[in-house]
Amino acid sequence: MIKTSLMAGSAVAALLITPGAALAQTGGGQTSGGQAALEARIAQLEAELTALKTEVVASRTQQAAQQEDILRLETRPAASPPAPVQQAAAPAPLSEGFRIGDHTVRFGGFIKLDASVSRYSDGAPLNGDSLREFHVPGSVPIGGQSEDAATDFNARQTRFWLTTDGVVGGHKIGTRLEMDFQTLPGVTDQRTTSPANPALRRAFVTIDNWLFGQEWSNFQNTAVLPESADFIGAAEGTVFVRQAQVRYTRGPLSISVENPETTVTPFGGGARILNNANSLPDVTARYAVSRPWGDVQVAGLLRQLKHQNTAADIDASTTGWGLSASAKIKVGDKDDIRLMLSGGEGIGRYLGLNFSNDAVVTASGDLEAIGVVAGFAAYRHVWAPGVRSNLIWSAQRVDNDTAITGLNVNRSAQSLHANLIWSPVAAFDLGAELMFADREIETGASGDMTRLILFAKYGF
C-alpha cells in the first residue's frame, strides 16, 4: 500500500513540473484560452493530490491498527493445555465388592489342599469314610487289626461364599451364601476324578437386628475355634452345629429359635435313631462381653427331646438343657489362649459332631436325657511375622446309664494337636500338624489314631 502511494506521488510531481516547463517554453506567449486550460489542469492535479494524501493517511491508520493487533496477539496469555484424559479406575477386587442396585456384592473363599498320613491302632476306615479326611471323634476304629499307614490327598475343604449388603427402605439388609465340598463326600471312587458334591454351609438374610436362614447355632462361639490343619481341630470339645433358625440380636445379647432334631439310642444299645417328631424348636440365648484383655461369651440352650415309634407304641418326650462358656484371652501383643467348656443333658448332637446321642429309650418306653461335658484349651504363639503355632487339647466325657444304653456306646474321646503354619505371602498358608486322638467305649475297649497333615491354602 505505501509503495503504491509513493509511485502515485511521483506521477503527480511529474505532472506539476510539466506545465511549468511548457510555460517557460512559451515565454508567456500563450493566449487566454491556453491560460484557462492550464489553470484547469492544475486544479485537477491538486484534487488528485488531495485524494492521494487522504489515501496515504488511511493506509497509515490501517497499518497502525494491524501493528496493535500483532502486539495483542504476542502478549496474550498462553492457552491452558487440554485436561488429561481420565483413565478408567481399575476394577475393585471382588472382596471389596461391586454395586448391583442398592446392594454391594462380594465374593470370596479359599482353595485348600490336604495331604495326610494316618495310622490307626484298630484298622483303617474305608475310602469315602469322613474319618479319612478329617477328625470325627465317634469314628475312630475300635476292635480291628492294626494296618500300615494310609496316605490320603483331598481338596474337599475348598470353600466359596457370596454376600450382599445395602440399605433398602431405611433398613439395613444383608445376605450370605456359603458352600464347600467337605460335608458331602459324594462318589467315593478315587480312580479318575475324585468327584465331590457342593454342600450348603450357610444361607441367611439379615434385616436390621434379625437373621433368617441357616447359620452357626447361637449356642456356639466360632470366634474361639483354634487354628488347625484339620477341618475342625478341637472336635471333641467344641459346640459345632449349623442349622436353620430365626435370631434376634441387640447389643451383646442374642436369642434364637432353631431347627429341632433329637438323636436317640435304643434301649440296650444299637444304631442311632434320628427323629423328626419334635413339635417345639430349640431355644438359645447368648451374651458376649468384650474387654481389652479379651472376649468372653456365655450361652444357654433349652430343647424338647422327643421320640415316636408307632410300631412299638412309643410316644415319649423330655427336656434337654445346656450351658456353654468360652473365652479368648490375650497373652502379650500377639499370643492368645482359647477356652471352651460346655455341659448339660440332652445336648449330644451339639457337641463333638454328635459323639453321644441326646437321649436313650428306657425299658418302659420313656425317654431319658444323656449327660455330657466337653471342652478344649488352645494356646496360639506367633514366632515371627507370618509364622505361628497352635497347641490344642480337646476332650469329651459322656455320663451313660449303661443299664439302659448298654456297654457299646461312646464313653470318652480326646485329641492333642500341635501345628506350625507359615504365610509366605498374604492369604497363602503352608502348614503341618501332628495329631493324636483316641476313643473309648463303655466296655473299656479303645482305639487311637495318629495323623500327620500337610496343607496349602489360599484365600481370595
C-alpha positions as CSV (number, residue, x, y, z in Angstrom):
1,M,0.0,0.0,0.0
2,I,2.8,2.5,0.9
3,K,4.7,1.7,-2.2
4,T,1.7,2.3,-4.4
5,S,1.1,5.7,-2.8
6,L,4.7,6.8,-3.4
7,M,4.5,5.9,-7.0
8,A,1.3,7.9,-7.4
9,G,3.0,10.9,-5.7
10,S,5.9,10.8,-8.1
11,A,3.5,10.8,-11.0
12,V,1.7,14.0,-9.6
13,A,5.1,15.7,-9.2
14,A,5.9,15.0,-12.8
15,L,2.6,16.4,-13.9
16,L,3.3,19.6,-11.9
17,I,6.7,20.1,-13.4
18,T,5.4,19.5,-16.9
19,P,3.1,22.6,-17.0
20,G,5.9,24.8,-15.6
21,A,8.3,23.7,-18.4
22,A,5.7,24.3,-21.0
23,L,5.1,27.8,-19.6
24,A,8.8,28.5,-19.7
25,Q,9.0,27.4,-23.4
26,T,6.1,29.7,-24.4
27,G,7.7,32.7,-22.6
28,G,4.3,34.0,-21.7
29,G,3.1,34.0,-25.3
30,Q,0.2,31.8,-24.6
31,T,-3.3,33.0,-25.4
32,S,-6.0,33.5,-22.8
33,G,-7.5,30.1,-23.9
34,G,-4.3,28.4,-23.2
35,Q,-4.1,30.1,-19.8
36,A,-7.5,28.8,-18.8
37,A,-6.7,25.2,-19.9
38,L,-3.5,25.3,-17.8
39,E,-5.4,26.5,-14.7
40,A,-8.0,23.8,-15.2
41,R,-5.3,21.2,-15.4
42,I,-3.6,22.5,-12.2
43,A,-6.9,22.4,-10.3
44,Q,-7.3,18.7,-11.5
45,L,-3.9,17.9,-10.2
46,E,-4.5,19.5,-6.9
47,A,-7.7,17.5,-6.4
48,E,-5.8,14.3,-7.3
49,L,-3.1,15.2,-4.8
50,T,-5.6,15.8,-2.0
51,A,-7.2,12.4,-2.7
52,L,-3.7,10.8,-2.6
53,K,-3.0,12.4,0.7
54,T,-6.3,11.0,2.1
55,E,-5.4,7.5,0.9
56,V,-1.9,7.7,2.5
57,V,-3.4,8.8,5.8
58,A,-5.9,5.9,5.7
59,S,-3.1,3.5,4.8
60,R,-1.0,4.5,7.8
61,T,-4.1,4.3,10.1
62,Q,-4.7,0.7,8.9
63,Q,-1.0,-0.1,9.4
64,A,-1.1,1.2,13.0
65,A,-4.2,-0.9,13.7
66,Q,-2.6,-4.0,12.3
67,Q,0.5,-3.4,14.5
68,E,-1.6,-3.1,17.6
69,D,-3.3,-6.4,16.7
70,I,0.1,-8.1,16.4
71,L,1.2,-6.7,19.8
72,R,-2.0,-8.0,21.4
73,L,-1.5,-11.5,19.9
74,E,2.1,-11.6,21.2
75,T,1.2,-10.6,24.7
76,R,-2.0,-12.8,25.1
77,P,-1.6,-15.5,27.9
78,A,-0.9,-19.0,26.5
79,A,-4.0,-21.1,26.3
80,S,-4.3,-23.8,29.1
81,P,-3.2,-27.2,27.9
82,P,-6.1,-29.6,27.4
83,A,-7.1,-31.5,30.5
84,P,-5.6,-35.0,30.6
85,V,-7.9,-37.8,29.7
86,Q,-9.0,-39.5,32.9
87,Q,-8.2,-43.2,32.8
88,A,-11.0,-45.5,34.0
89,A,-10.4,-46.7,37.5
90,A,-9.2,-50.3,37.8
91,P,-12.0,-52.6,38.8
92,A,-12.1,-53.2,42.6
93,P,-11.1,-56.6,43.9
94,L,-14.1,-58.9,44.4
95,S,-13.5,-58.9,48.1
96,E,-14.2,-55.1,48.0
97,G,-17.4,-55.7,46.2
98,F,-19.3,-54.2,43.3
99,R,-22.7,-52.4,43.2
100,I,-25.9,-54.0,41.9
101,G,-28.8,-51.7,42.6
102,D,-29.0,-50.8,46.3
103,H,-26.5,-53.6,47.3
104,T,-22.8,-54.2,47.5
105,V,-21.9,-57.7,46.3
106,R,-18.8,-59.5,47.4
107,F,-17.4,-62.9,46.5
108,G,-14.6,-64.8,48.3
109,G,-13.5,-68.2,49.7
110,F,-10.4,-70.3,49.7
111,I,-8.7,-73.3,47.9
112,K,-7.2,-75.9,50.2
113,L,-5.2,-79.0,49.6
114,D,-4.7,-81.5,52.4
115,A,-2.3,-84.4,52.4
116,S,-2.4,-86.7,55.4
117,V,-0.6,-89.8,56.6
118,S,-2.7,-91.7,59.2
119,R,-2.0,-94.8,61.3
120,Y,-5.0,-96.4,63.1
121,S,-4.4,-98.8,66.0
122,D,-7.5,-100.9,65.2
123,G,-7.9,-100.8,61.4
124,A,-8.2,-98.1,58.8
125,P,-11.7,-96.9,57.7
126,L,-12.7,-97.5,54.1
127,N,-12.2,-94.9,51.3
128,G,-15.1,-92.4,51.4
129,D,-15.3,-92.5,55.2
130,S,-15.2,-89.0,56.6
131,L,-12.5,-90.0,59.1
132,R,-10.1,-90.4,56.2
133,E,-10.4,-86.7,55.5
134,F,-11.0,-85.0,58.9
135,H,-11.2,-86.0,62.6
136,V,-14.6,-87.4,63.6
137,P,-14.3,-88.4,67.3
138,G,-17.0,-91.0,67.1
139,S,-15.5,-92.8,64.1
140,V,-12.0,-93.8,65.4
141,P,-11.9,-97.6,64.9
142,I,-12.1,-99.9,67.8
143,G,-11.6,-103.7,67.8
144,G,-9.9,-104.1,64.4
145,Q,-6.4,-105.1,63.3
146,S,-3.6,-102.6,63.1
147,E,-2.6,-101.8,59.5
148,D,0.1,-99.9,57.7
149,A,-0.2,-96.1,57.5
150,A,-2.7,-94.8,55.0
151,T,-2.0,-91.7,52.8
152,D,-4.8,-89.5,51.5
153,F,-5.0,-86.4,49.4
154,N,-8.1,-84.2,49.0
155,A,-9.3,-80.7,48.3
156,R,-12.8,-81.0,49.7
157,Q,-12.4,-78.3,52.2
158,T,-12.3,-75.7,49.4
159,R,-15.0,-73.1,50.1
160,F,-16.7,-70.2,48.5
161,W,-19.1,-67.6,49.6
162,L,-21.2,-64.7,48.2
163,T,-22.5,-61.8,50.3
164,T,-24.6,-58.7,49.8
165,D,-25.3,-55.7,52.0
166,G,-27.2,-52.5,51.5
167,V,-30.0,-50.2,52.7
168,V,-33.5,-50.6,51.4
169,G,-36.4,-48.5,52.6
170,G,-34.3,-47.3,55.5
171,H,-33.5,-50.9,56.6
172,K,-30.0,-52.5,56.6
173,I,-30.3,-55.8,54.7
174,G,-27.5,-58.4,54.1
175,T,-27.3,-61.9,52.8
176,R,-24.7,-64.7,52.8
177,L,-24.5,-67.9,50.7
178,E,-21.6,-70.2,51.6
179,M,-20.7,-73.7,50.3
180,D,-17.9,-76.2,50.5
181,F,-17.3,-79.8,49.4
182,Q,-16.4,-81.4,52.7
183,T,-19.6,-82.5,54.4
184,L,-21.0,-84.5,51.4
185,P,-18.2,-86.7,50.1
186,G,-20.2,-87.8,47.1
187,V,-18.9,-90.6,45.0
188,T,-16.1,-92.5,46.7
189,D,-14.4,-93.7,43.6
190,Q,-10.9,-92.1,43.6
191,R,-9.6,-93.8,40.4
192,T,-10.1,-90.9,38.0
193,T,-11.7,-87.6,39.0
194,S,-12.2,-87.9,42.8
195,P,-15.6,-86.2,42.5
196,A,-17.3,-84.2,45.3
197,N,-20.7,-82.6,45.8
198,P,-21.1,-79.0,46.9
199,A,-22.8,-78.8,50.3
200,L,-24.7,-75.9,51.8
201,R,-22.9,-74.4,54.8
202,R,-24.6,-71.1,55.5
203,A,-27.5,-69.3,53.8
204,F,-29.3,-66.4,55.5
205,V,-30.6,-62.9,55.3
206,T,-30.3,-60.2,57.9
207,I,-32.7,-57.4,58.3
208,D,-31.6,-54.8,60.9
209,N,-31.3,-57.0,64.1
210,W,-33.0,-60.1,62.7
211,L,-31.4,-63.1,61.0
212,F,-33.4,-65.7,59.0
213,G,-31.8,-68.8,57.5
214,Q,-29.1,-71.3,58.1
215,E,-26.2,-70.1,60.2
216,W,-24.0,-71.3,63.1
217,S,-26.1,-72.1,66.1
218,N,-26.4,-69.3,68.5
219,F,-25.2,-71.7,71.2
220,Q,-21.8,-71.8,69.5
221,N,-18.9,-69.3,69.6
222,T,-16.9,-69.8,66.4
223,A,-14.5,-66.9,67.3
224,V,-12.6,-69.1,69.8
225,L,-12.1,-72.1,67.5
226,P,-8.3,-72.7,67.3
227,E,-6.5,-72.6,64.0
228,S,-5.9,-76.1,62.8
229,A,-5.0,-78.0,59.7
230,D,-7.9,-80.3,60.5
231,F,-11.4,-79.4,59.3
232,I,-12.5,-78.6,62.9
233,G,-9.5,-79.2,65.1
234,A,-10.8,-79.4,68.7
235,A,-13.7,-81.6,67.5
236,E,-14.5,-83.5,70.8
237,G,-14.7,-80.4,73.0
238,T,-16.5,-77.8,70.8
239,V,-20.1,-77.0,70.1
240,F,-20.4,-77.5,66.4
241,V,-23.8,-77.1,64.7
242,R,-25.1,-75.1,61.6
243,Q,-28.8,-75.1,61.2
244,A,-31.9,-73.1,60.1
245,Q,-33.0,-70.5,62.6
246,V,-34.5,-67.2,63.4
247,R,-32.3,-65.0,65.6
248,Y,-32.6,-61.5,67.1
249,T,-29.6,-59.6,68.3
250,R,-29.5,-56.4,70.3
251,G,-26.1,-55.3,71.6
252,P,-24.3,-58.2,73.4
253,L,-27.5,-60.3,73.7
254,S,-28.8,-62.7,71.0
255,I,-31.8,-65.0,71.2
256,S,-32.8,-67.7,68.6
257,V,-35.3,-70.4,67.8
258,E,-33.6,-73.2,65.8
259,N,-34.3,-76.4,64.0
260,P,-35.1,-79.2,66.4
261,E,-33.7,-82.7,65.9
262,T,-33.4,-85.5,68.5
263,T,-30.8,-88.3,68.2
264,V,-31.8,-91.4,70.3
265,T,-30.1,-94.6,71.5
266,P,-32.4,-97.6,71.5
267,F,-32.9,-99.5,74.8
268,G,-29.9,-101.7,75.4
269,G,-27.9,-100.0,72.6
270,G,-27.9,-100.2,68.8
271,A,-27.9,-98.0,65.8
272,R,-28.7,-94.3,66.2
273,I,-32.3,-93.3,65.7
274,L,-32.9,-89.9,64.0
275,N,-36.3,-88.4,65.0
276,N,-38.3,-85.8,63.1
277,A,-41.1,-85.8,65.7
278,N,-40.2,-82.6,67.5
279,S,-43.1,-80.2,67.9
280,L,-41.1,-77.3,69.5
281,P,-37.9,-75.6,68.3
282,D,-34.7,-75.4,70.2
283,V,-34.3,-72.1,72.0
284,T,-30.9,-70.5,72.7
285,A,-29.6,-67.3,74.3
286,R,-26.0,-65.9,74.2
287,Y,-24.4,-63.0,75.9
288,A,-21.0,-61.6,74.8
289,V,-18.6,-59.4,76.7
290,S,-15.5,-57.7,75.1
291,R,-12.7,-56.2,77.1
292,P,-9.2,-55.0,76.2
293,W,-7.7,-58.3,77.6
294,G,-10.1,-60.5,75.5
295,D,-13.6,-61.7,74.8
296,V,-16.0,-63.9,76.9
297,Q,-19.3,-65.5,75.9
298,V,-21.9,-67.5,77.8
299,A,-24.7,-69.3,76.1
300,G,-27.7,-71.4,77.1
301,L,-29.8,-74.0,75.3
302,L,-33.3,-75.3,76.1
303,R,-34.9,-78.0,74.0
304,Q,-37.6,-80.6,73.6
305,L,-36.4,-84.2,73.2
306,K,-39.0,-86.4,71.5
307,H,-39.2,-89.9,70.2
308,Q,-42.1,-91.7,68.4
309,N,-42.3,-95.2,67.3
310,T,-45.9,-96.2,66.3
311,A,-44.9,-99.8,65.8
312,A,-43.7,-100.1,69.4
313,D,-46.4,-97.8,70.6
314,I,-43.8,-95.2,71.9
315,D,-44.5,-91.5,72.1
316,A,-42.1,-90.1,74.6
317,S,-40.6,-86.7,75.3
318,T,-38.4,-85.0,77.9
319,T,-36.4,-81.8,78.3
320,G,-32.8,-81.1,77.4
321,W,-30.7,-78.2,78.5
322,G,-27.1,-77.0,78.1
323,L,-24.7,-74.3,79.2
324,S,-21.5,-73.2,77.4
325,A,-18.8,-70.7,78.4
326,S,-16.0,-69.7,76.1
327,A,-13.2,-67.1,76.1
328,K,-10.2,-65.8,74.1
329,I,-7.6,-64.2,76.3
330,K,-4.7,-62.2,75.0
331,V,-1.2,-63.1,76.1
332,G,1.2,-60.3,75.3
333,D,0.8,-58.5,72.0
334,K,0.2,-61.4,69.6
335,D,-0.4,-64.7,71.5
336,D,-3.7,-65.9,73.0
337,I,-5.4,-68.7,74.9
338,R,-8.7,-70.0,73.7
339,L,-11.1,-72.0,76.0
340,M,-14.5,-73.6,75.9
341,L,-16.4,-75.6,78.5
342,S,-19.9,-77.0,77.7
343,G,-22.2,-79.3,79.6
344,G,-25.8,-80.4,80.1
345,E,-28.3,-83.1,79.5
346,G,-29.7,-84.0,76.1
347,I,-27.3,-81.9,74.0
348,G,-25.2,-84.7,72.5
349,R,-25.8,-83.6,68.9
350,Y,-24.5,-80.2,69.6
351,L,-21.1,-81.4,70.9
352,G,-18.2,-83.3,69.2
353,L,-20.1,-84.0,65.9
354,N,-22.8,-85.9,67.8
355,F,-20.3,-88.1,69.7
356,S,-23.1,-89.1,72.0
357,N,-26.8,-89.2,71.4
358,D,-29.3,-86.8,73.1
359,A,-31.4,-89.4,74.8
360,V,-32.0,-93.1,75.4
361,V,-35.2,-95.1,75.4
362,T,-35.9,-96.8,78.7
363,A,-37.3,-100.2,79.3
364,S,-40.8,-98.7,79.8
365,G,-40.6,-96.7,76.6
366,D,-39.8,-93.4,78.2
367,L,-37.1,-91.0,77.1
368,E,-34.1,-90.2,79.3
369,A,-31.6,-87.4,78.5
370,I,-27.9,-88.3,78.4
371,G,-25.5,-86.1,80.3
372,V,-22.3,-84.9,78.8
373,V,-19.4,-82.5,79.4
374,A,-16.9,-81.3,76.9
375,G,-14.2,-78.7,76.4
376,F,-10.9,-77.6,74.9
377,A,-7.9,-75.4,75.6
378,A,-5.6,-74.0,73.0
379,Y,-2.5,-71.8,73.0
380,R,-1.5,-69.8,70.0
381,H,2.0,-68.4,69.7
382,V,3.4,-66.1,67.0
383,W,7.1,-66.9,66.3
384,A,7.6,-64.2,63.7
385,P,5.5,-62.2,61.2
386,G,3.6,-64.8,59.2
387,V,4.7,-67.8,61.4
388,R,2.7,-69.2,64.2
389,S,1.9,-72.4,66.1
390,N,-1.1,-73.8,67.9
391,L,-1.2,-76.4,70.7
392,I,-4.7,-77.8,71.2
393,W,-6.2,-80.3,73.7
394,S,-9.8,-81.3,73.4
395,A,-11.9,-83.8,75.3
396,Q,-15.5,-85.1,76.0
397,R,-16.9,-87.4,78.6
398,V,-20.4,-88.9,78.4
399,D,-22.5,-89.9,81.5
400,N,-24.2,-93.0,80.3
401,D,-26.6,-95.1,82.3
402,T,-25.2,-98.4,81.0
403,A,-28.2,-100.4,82.3
404,I,-30.2,-98.6,79.6
405,T,-27.7,-97.8,76.9
406,G,-25.6,-101.0,77.1
407,L,-21.8,-101.1,77.0
408,N,-21.1,-100.5,73.3
409,V,-21.7,-96.7,73.5
410,N,-19.1,-94.0,73.5
411,R,-17.8,-93.0,76.9
412,S,-14.9,-90.6,76.2
413,A,-12.7,-89.1,73.5
414,Q,-9.8,-86.8,73.4
415,S,-7.2,-85.4,71.0
416,L,-3.9,-83.5,71.1
417,H,-2.8,-81.3,68.2
418,A,0.5,-79.4,67.5
419,N,1.0,-77.4,64.3
420,L,3.3,-74.9,62.6
421,I,1.8,-72.5,60.0
422,W,3.7,-70.2,57.7
423,S,2.2,-67.4,55.5
424,P,4.9,-66.5,53.0
425,V,2.6,-64.1,51.2
426,A,-0.8,-62.6,52.3
427,A,-3.7,-65.0,52.4
428,F,-1.4,-68.0,51.5
429,D,-0.8,-70.6,54.2
430,L,1.5,-73.6,54.3
431,G,1.3,-75.8,57.4
432,A,2.0,-79.1,59.1
433,E,0.1,-80.6,62.0
434,L,0.7,-83.7,64.1
435,M,-2.4,-85.1,65.8
436,F,-3.1,-87.9,68.2
437,A,-6.7,-88.9,69.0
438,D,-8.4,-91.8,70.9
439,R,-11.9,-93.1,71.6
440,E,-13.1,-95.3,74.4
441,I,-16.5,-97.1,74.8
442,E,-18.2,-98.3,78.0
443,T,-16.7,-101.8,77.7
444,G,-13.3,-100.3,78.3
445,A,-12.1,-101.0,74.7
446,S,-10.4,-98.2,72.9
447,G,-8.8,-97.2,69.6
448,D,-6.5,-94.5,68.6
449,M,-5.3,-92.6,65.5
450,T,-2.0,-90.8,64.8
451,R,-2.1,-88.4,61.8
452,L,0.3,-86.0,60.1
453,I,-1.4,-83.4,58.0
454,L,0.3,-81.2,55.4
455,F,-1.7,-78.4,53.8
456,A,-1.6,-75.5,51.4
457,K,-4.4,-72.9,51.5
458,Y,-5.0,-69.7,49.6
459,G,-7.9,-67.3,50.4
460,F,-9.4,-64.8,48.0
